[in-house]
Amino acid sequence: MAADSERVTVHVSLAERSYDIVIGDGVLLRIAEIVTPWYERLSRGGTAGRAAIITDQHVAVHARTVANRLSTAGWETVQIVLEPG
Protein backbone atom coordinates (compact mmCIF):
# COMPACT_ATOMS: atom_id res chain seq x y z
CA MET A 1 0.00 0.00 0.00
CA ALA A 2 1.39 3.39 -1.01
CA ALA A 3 0.22 6.68 0.46
CA ASP A 4 0.76 10.37 0.06
CA SER A 5 -0.85 13.24 1.93
CA GLU A 6 -4.04 13.11 -0.13
CA ARG A 7 -4.58 9.51 -1.21
CA VAL A 8 -3.83 5.84 -0.60
CA THR A 9 -3.10 3.35 -3.37
CA VAL A 10 -3.87 -0.32 -2.75
CA HIS A 11 -2.33 -2.75 -5.24
CA VAL A 12 -4.38 -5.87 -5.98
CA SER A 13 -1.92 -8.48 -7.17
CA LEU A 14 -3.50 -10.90 -9.66
CA ALA A 15 -0.63 -11.69 -12.03
CA GLU A 16 -1.50 -10.24 -15.47
CA ARG A 17 -4.85 -8.97 -14.11
CA SER A 18 -3.30 -6.84 -11.33
CA TYR A 19 -4.64 -3.35 -10.73
CA ASP A 20 -4.50 -0.43 -8.30
CA ILE A 21 -7.30 1.08 -6.24
CA VAL A 22 -6.81 4.76 -5.42
CA ILE A 23 -8.67 6.08 -2.35
CA GLY A 24 -8.77 9.67 -1.14
CA ASP A 25 -10.43 13.05 -1.04
CA GLY A 26 -10.75 14.66 -4.45
CA VAL A 27 -9.62 11.60 -6.41
CA LEU A 28 -12.54 11.79 -8.84
CA LEU A 29 -11.80 15.43 -9.59
CA ARG A 30 -8.14 14.54 -10.28
CA ILE A 31 -8.79 11.30 -12.18
CA ALA A 32 -7.11 12.42 -15.42
CA GLU A 33 -3.88 13.36 -13.66
CA ILE A 34 -3.95 10.02 -11.82
CA VAL A 35 -4.62 7.70 -14.79
CA THR A 36 -2.75 9.52 -17.57
CA PRO A 37 0.76 8.52 -16.35
CA TRP A 38 -0.43 4.90 -16.09
CA TYR A 39 -1.81 5.08 -19.62
CA GLU A 40 1.38 6.70 -20.95
CA ARG A 41 3.46 3.83 -19.52
CA LEU A 42 1.21 1.16 -21.04
CA SER A 43 0.75 2.86 -24.40
CA ARG A 44 4.41 3.80 -24.74
CA GLY A 45 3.91 7.54 -24.93
CA GLY A 46 0.25 8.21 -25.71
CA THR A 47 -1.14 11.18 -23.81
CA ALA A 48 -4.87 10.43 -23.77
CA GLY A 49 -6.85 7.31 -24.32
CA ARG A 50 -10.24 5.70 -24.24
CA ALA A 51 -12.08 4.63 -21.12
CA ALA A 52 -15.22 2.64 -20.41
CA ILE A 53 -16.67 3.75 -17.11
CA ILE A 54 -18.84 0.98 -15.67
CA THR A 55 -21.09 1.81 -12.74
CA ASP A 56 -24.49 1.10 -11.27
CA GLN A 57 -27.40 3.49 -10.85
CA HIS A 58 -26.55 4.21 -7.20
CA VAL A 59 -23.25 5.92 -8.03
CA ALA A 60 -23.80 7.01 -11.63
CA VAL A 61 -23.36 10.67 -10.64
CA HIS A 62 -19.75 9.87 -9.77
CA ALA A 63 -19.24 8.13 -13.11
CA ARG A 64 -20.40 11.33 -14.84
CA THR A 65 -17.78 13.29 -12.87
CA VAL A 66 -15.08 10.86 -13.99
CA ALA A 67 -16.26 10.98 -17.62
CA ASN A 68 -16.34 14.79 -17.62
CA ARG A 69 -12.84 15.07 -16.12
CA LEU A 70 -11.37 12.56 -18.56
CA SER A 71 -13.12 14.18 -21.54
CA THR A 72 -11.73 17.57 -20.54
CA ALA A 73 -8.25 16.01 -20.59
CA GLY A 74 -8.78 14.66 -24.13
CA TRP A 75 -9.96 11.15 -23.32
CA GLU A 76 -12.73 9.43 -25.25
CA THR A 77 -15.23 7.98 -22.76
CA VAL A 78 -18.33 5.82 -22.71
CA GLN A 79 -20.47 5.21 -19.64
CA ILE A 80 -22.20 1.92 -18.94
CA VAL A 81 -24.79 2.14 -16.17
CA LEU A 82 -26.04 -1.17 -14.77
CA GLU A 83 -28.99 -2.00 -12.58
CA PRO A 84 -27.98 -2.23 -8.90
CA GLY A 85 -27.17 -5.66 -7.53
C-alpha positions in Angstrom: 0.0 0.0 0.0 1.4 3.4 -1.0 0.2 6.7 0.5 0.8 10.4 0.1 -0.9 13.2 1.9 -4.0 13.1 -0.1 -4.6 9.5 -1.2 -3.8 5.8 -0.6 -3.1 3.4 -3.4 -3.9 -0.3 -2.8 -2.3 -2.7 -5.2 -4.4 -5.9 -6.0 -1.9 -8.5 -7.2 -3.5 -10.9 -9.7 -0.6 -11.7 -12.0 -1.5 -10.2 -15.5 -4.8 -9.0 -14.1 -3.3 -6.8 -11.3 -4.6 -3.4 -10.7 -4.5 -0.4 -8.3 -7.3 1.1 -6.2 -6.8 4.8 -5.4 -8.7 6.1 -2.4 -8.8 9.7 -1.1 -10.4 13.1 -1.0 -10.8 14.7 -4.4 -9.6 11.6 -6.4 -12.5 11.8 -8.8 -11.8 15.4 -9.6 -8.1 14.5 -10.3 -8.8 11.3 -12.2 -7.1 12.4 -15.4 -3.9 13.4 -13.7 -4.0 10.0 -11.8 -4.6 7.7 -14.8 -2.8 9.5 -17.6 0.8 8.5 -16.4 -0.4 4.9 -16.1 -1.8 5.1 -19.6 1.4 6.7 -20.9 3.5 3.8 -19.5 1.2 1.2 -21.0 0.7 2.9 -24.4 4.4 3.8 -24.7 3.9 7.5 -24.9 0.3 8.2 -25.7 -1.1 11.2 -23.8 -4.9 10.4 -23.8 -6.9 7.3 -24.3 -10.2 5.7 -24.2 -12.1 4.6 -21.1 -15.2 2.6 -20.4 -16.7 3.8 -17.1 -18.8 1.0 -15.7 -21.1 1.8 -12.7 -24.5 1.1 -11.3 -27.4 3.5 -10.8 -26.5 4.2 -7.2 -23.2 5.9 -8.0 -23.8 7.0 -11.6 -23.4 10.7 -10.6 -19.7 9.9 -9.8 -19.2 8.1 -13.1 -20.4 11.3 -14.8 -17.8 13.3 -12.9 -15.1 10.9 -14.0 -16.3 11.0 -17.6 -16.3 14.8 -17.6 -12.8 15.1 -16.1 -11.4 12.6 -18.6 -13.1 14.2 -21.5 -11.7 17.6 -20.5 -8.3 16.0 -20.6 -8.8 14.7 -24.1 -10.0 11.2 -23.3 -12.7 9.4 -25.2 -15.2 8.0 -22.8 -18.3 5.8 -22.7 -20.5 5.2 -19.6 -22.2 1.9 -18.9 -24.8 2.1 -16.2 -26.0 -1.2 -14.8 -29.0 -2.0 -12.6 -28.0 -2.2 -8.9 -27.2 -5.7 -7.5 
